[in-house]
């Protein structure tokens, strides 16, 4: 029996059709910057990578590291110069071929404002979507991180921050001091801050490159933990300015930083690319379900159109 004519016509095109690539958008690579006291090779960071790859198999994931040694990388979260560290990260990310077309990123705690610093100062390759968890975008006014018994690196950093936070040595060597910000003593902060005052464009002379780069983000998503007692004030995760005496909170939208658009945040906000979200619970305690939704809403095929739906699940500590 002779095959139908239509079949004979289509036959030469079948192999190409069968091997045609999927039109489903492939997620961008993911970069992770961990927080204070953590390391790139910790179980928590590895679990984040594994969860992302369980949703998007074979997608490249890169946890930022400041040393090939996990213990040295952890020490660098307490002791070091974040400006020099950022230079290293800018160079490292630029050398990774898988990131050349751009990437998404998650910043945990202090890793969030450091990734923002990457966007402002380098952004090559370009960061497209930035999600931060409990980050100190508006700095900290106290350092109350709990140091483990025998953790002399943490205890030394804590002691130096509390005793001489504005000295050049501490500003150049103690990481949390470099994003310390006392709203009751802004003059001293603006004069001596080695990092935060610069990347927040708070000094009189503004850096237009910072504004241009940050406003290029497709989405900037900030999670605040409702019961956060590690980050003081917790509202720093949303750029809130808190009066330490009265407790009054001035939201970002009412600050000059936003109204005068020092960093491009107003542009992001008016165009619907700036999101303020919260997670019920303490600092860096959230479930895999929360992280899974973040991956699906912000980094998957939904891309710029995904909508966040709050989840109420038992939290885990990262």
Beta strands, then each sheet from edge to edge (+ up, - down):
strand 1: 29-33
strand 2: 61-63
strand 3: 103-108
strand 4: 127-133
strand 5: 142-143
strand 6: 219-225
strand 7: 231-232
strand 8: 241-242
strand 9: 249-250
strand 10: 274-279
strand 11: 285-286
strand 12: 316-317
sheet 1: 2+ 1+ 3+ 4+ 6+ 10+
sheet 2: 5+ 7-
sheet 3: 8+ 9-
sheet 4: 11+ 12-
end
